[in-house]
Amino acid sequence: MNTDQAFELLIEAGVTEDTSIQTVRRWFRERKITYKGSGQDTGYILNNTDQAFHLLKDAGVADSTAVQIVRRMLREGQIEKVGSGIQKPTYPLKESASKPLTNRPSDLDMMIRQLKVKLKAQDEHIKGIEHLHQTSIARLIQQIDILKKDLMKLEKEKSEFQMETKKLLKENIDLTNELLKIKGELFKGKQKDPEFEEKVHTPSPSHTIDYRQKLGLSKMASDKEVLTRYKKLLKITHPDHGGNASAFHFIKTDYDQFRHSINLK
């Protein structure tokens, strides 16, 4: 045992620092310890309990106190083995090889480790929630993009349909104007004709309005198809639905005339 280890033993026994220094010097002179210490704080291990007990007794420590200290040091792993309790140790004592103390985890260490495990689990849980949240946001953004594309497509179709409607309305107006022009010419040329009034109110087949052509339908289209197309145009151009009042008026006039021409009330 070196001087540092001897000094630590005395301090552990409750001996004052000054007394411990003097005792270590005496032990060194008496060759009870053979090596000087390095001056650094190092752990120490005694060979057996007999060595520890006799050294403490030599330093003036009471028997009861020495026994308690030796037992505690033995429990803490600072003494290698239990001595016989009979033989007195032979001096000089050999320096015991330093042996690391057995560090048994205390209750506090166990609690700290358990808390670390719980914190790690909570971190993993939070990461999982964040990942799920980010995934949900990504899906929501994707759905919004799809809806925007669908909306743009519908807006385009609506615009095309409105353009087609305007085109049909223009054709309808042109045909109506042409009809009025023809009627005006007939009125001017045949004012003195006795049969004028009857001819004006009963147009010949050659001057009958071609409703199917105005609506862009086939000449073979049925009356029901013509009525359906007129109803659709009336719904689109109705002012309550954001349509044009003038266009609605022209289409309604044609619609009523067509119904009258097929004797439909």
C-alpha positions in Angstrom: 0.0 0.0 0.0 1.4 3.4 -0.9 1.3 6.6 1.0 -1.7 8.0 -0.9 -3.7 4.8 -0.2 -2.7 5.0 3.5 -3.7 8.6 3.7 -7.1 7.9 2.1 -7.7 5.1 4.6 -7.1 7.4 7.6 -9.4 10.1 6.1 -12.1 7.4 5.6 -11.7 6.5 9.3 -12.4 10.1 10.4 -8.8 10.9 11.4 -7.9 14.6 11.0 -5.8 15.6 8.0 -2.8 16.7 10.2 -2.9 13.5 12.2 -3.2 11.5 9.0 -0.1 13.1 7.5 2.0 12.5 10.6 0.8 8.9 10.8 1.6 8.2 7.2 5.1 9.6 7.7 5.6 7.4 10.7 4.3 4.3 8.9 6.7 5.1 6.0 9.6 5.4 8.4 8.6 2.2 10.2 8.4 0.5 6.8 4.7 -0.4 7.3 4.3 1.1 3.8 7.0 0.8 1.3 6.2 3.2 -1.6 5.6 6.9 -1.8 2.3 7.9 -3.4 2.1 9.7 -6.7 0.3 12.6 -5.1 -2.8 11.9 -7.2 -6.2 10.8 -5.9 -6.5 7.1 -6.6 -8.7 4.4 -5.4 -7.2 1.7 -3.2 -7.8 -1.9 -2.3 -6.4 -3.6 0.8 -5.6 -7.3 0.8 -7.8 -8.2 3.7 -9.7 -6.9 6.7 -6.9 -7.7 9.1 -4.6 -5.2 7.4 -7.3 -2.5 7.5 -8.2 -3.2 11.2 -4.6 -3.2 12.5 -3.7 -0.1 10.6 -6.7 1.7 12.0 -5.9 0.5 15.5 -2.3 1.7 15.0 -3.6 5.1 14.1 -5.5 5.3 17.4 -9.0 4.5 16.0 -11.3 2.8 18.6 -12.1 -0.9 18.1 -15.8 -0.4 17.5 -15.2 2.4 15.1 -12.5 0.4 13.3 -14.8 -2.6 13.0 -17.6 -0.5 11.5 -15.2 1.2 9.0 -13.7 -2.1 7.9 -17.2 -3.6 7.4 -18.3 -0.6 5.4 -15.1 -0.7 3.3 -15.6 -4.4 2.7 -19.2 -3.8 1.5 -18.0 -1.0 -0.8 -15.4 -3.2 -2.4 -12.4 -1.3 -1.0 -11.0 -4.5 0.7 -10.3 -7.5 -1.3 -11.2 -10.3 1.1 -11.9 -11.1 4.8 -8.9 -11.9 6.9 -8.6 -14.7 9.5 -8.9 -12.3 12.4 -6.1 -14.1 14.2 -2.8 -13.4 12.5 -1.2 -10.0 12.8 -0.1 -8.7 9.4 3.6 -8.8 8.7 5.2 -5.5 7.7 6.1 -4.0 5.4 2.7 -4.4 3.6 2.8 -4.9 -0.1 1.2 -2.3 -2.2 -2.2 -3.6 -3.3 -3.0 -3.4 -6.9 -5.6 -0.8 -7.6 -9.0 -2.3 -8.3 -11.8 -0.2 -9.7 -14.7 0.1 -7.3 -17.8 -1.8 -8.1 -20.3 0.8 -9.1 -23.7 -0.6 -8.4 -26.4 1.5 -9.8 -28.3 3.4 -7.2 -32.0 4.0 -7.2 -31.4 7.5 -8.5 -29.4 6.2 -11.4 -32.2 3.7 -12.2 -34.7 6.5 -12.1 -32.6 8.6 -14.4 -32.2 5.7 -16.9 -36.0 5.1 -16.8 -36.7 8.7 -17.4 -34.3 8.8 -20.4 -36.1 5.8 -21.9 -39.4 7.5 -21.4 -38.1 10.7 -22.9 -36.8 8.8 -25.9 -40.1 7.0 -26.4 -41.9 10.4 -26.2 -39.5 11.9 -28.7 -40.2 9.0 -31.1 -44.0 9.5 -30.6 -43.7 13.2 -31.3 -41.7 12.5 -34.4 -44.4 10.0 -35.5 -47.1 12.6 -35.0 -45.1 15.3 -36.9 -44.6 12.9 -39.8 -48.3 12.1 -39.9 -49.1 15.8 -39.7 -46.7 16.5 -42.6 -48.1 13.6 -44.6 -51.7 14.9 -44.0 -50.7 18.4 -45.1 -49.1 17.0 -48.3 -52.2 15.0 -49.1 -54.4 18.0 -48.5 -52.2 20.2 -50.7 -52.4 17.5 -53.4 -56.2 17.4 -53.2 -56.4 21.2 -53.4 -54.3 21.1 -56.5 -56.6 18.5 -58.1 -59.7 20.6 -57.2 -58.1 23.7 -58.7 -57.4 21.9 -61.9 -61.0 20.6 -62.0 -62.2 24.1 -61.4 -60.1 25.5 -64.2 -61.4 22.8 -66.5 -65.0 23.6 -65.6 -64.4 27.3 -66.1 -62.9 26.6 -69.5 -66.0 24.5 -70.4 -68.3 27.2 -69.1 -66.5 29.8 -71.2 -66.7 27.6 -74.3 -70.4 27.0 -73.7 -71.0 30.7 -73.3 -69.2 31.5 -76.5 -71.3 28.9 -78.3 -74.5 30.3 -76.8 -73.5 33.8 -77.9 -72.8 32.5 -81.4 -76.3 30.9 -81.6 -77.9 34.1 -80.3 -76.1 36.1 -82.9 -77.3 33.7 -85.6 -80.8 33.9 -84.2 -80.7 37.7 -84.2 -79.4 37.7 -87.8 -82.2 35.4 -88.9 -84.8 37.5 -87.1 -83.5 40.6 -88.8 -83.6 38.9 -92.2 -87.1 37.8 -91.6 -88.2 41.3 -90.7 -86.5 42.6 -93.8 -88.3 40.1 -96.0 -91.6 41.0 -94.3 -90.9 44.7 -94.9 -90.2 44.1 -98.6 -93.4 42.1 -98.9 -95.4 44.8 -97.1 -94.1 47.6 -99.4 -94.6 45.6 -102.7 -98.1 44.3 -101.9 -99.9 46.9 -99.9 -102.7 47.1 -102.6 -103.1 43.4 -103.0 -106.5 42.3 -101.7 -104.9 39.0 -100.5 -102.0 40.8 -98.9 -103.1 40.5 -95.3 -103.8 36.8 -95.7 -100.4 36.2 -97.3 -98.6 38.1 -94.6 -100.1 36.1 -91.8 -99.9 32.8 -93.6 -96.3 32.5 -94.8 -95.6 30.2 -97.7 -93.5 27.1 -97.0 -90.5 28.7 -98.8 -90.4 31.5 -96.2 -91.2 29.4 -93.1 -88.6 29.9 -90.3 -86.1 27.0 -90.1 -86.0 26.7 -86.4 -83.7 23.6 -86.6 -81.1 25.5 -88.7 -81.2 28.4 -86.2 -80.5 26.0 -83.3 -77.8 24.1 -85.2 -79.9 20.9 -85.3 -80.3 18.4 -88.0 -83.2 18.9 -90.4 -84.4 15.5 -89.3 -84.5 16.6 -85.6 -87.9 16.0 -84.0 -90.1 18.8 -82.5 -89.3 17.4 -79.1 -85.5 17.9 -79.7 -86.2 21.5 -80.9 -88.2 22.2 -77.7 -85.5 20.7 -75.5 -82.8 22.9 -77.1 -85.0 26.0 -76.7 -85.6 25.2 -73.0 -81.9 24.8 -72.5 -81.1 28.1 -74.1 -83.9 29.9 -72.1 -82.4 28.5 -68.9 -78.9 29.7 -69.8 -80.0 33.2 -70.9 -82.5 33.8 -68.1 -81.6 37.0 -66.2 -82.1 35.2 -62.8 -79.3 32.9 -63.8 -76.9 35.6 -64.9 -78.0 35.6 -68.5 -78.7 38.4 -71.0 -82.3 39.8 -70.9 -82.3 40.8 -74.6 -81.1 37.4 -75.7 -83.6 35.7 -73.4 -86.4 37.8 -75.1 -85.4 36.8 -78.6 -85.2 33.1 -77.7 -88.5 33.3 -75.9 -90.1 34.8 -78.9 -88.8 32.1 -81.2 -89.8 29.5 -78.7 -93.4 30.8 -78.5 -93.6 31.0 -82.3 -92.4 27.4 -82.7 -94.9 26.1 -80.1 -97.6 28.0 -82.1 -96.4 26.5 -85.4 -96.7 23.0 -84.1 -100.1 23.8 -82.5 -98.7 23.3 -78.9 -100.3 25.4 -76.2 
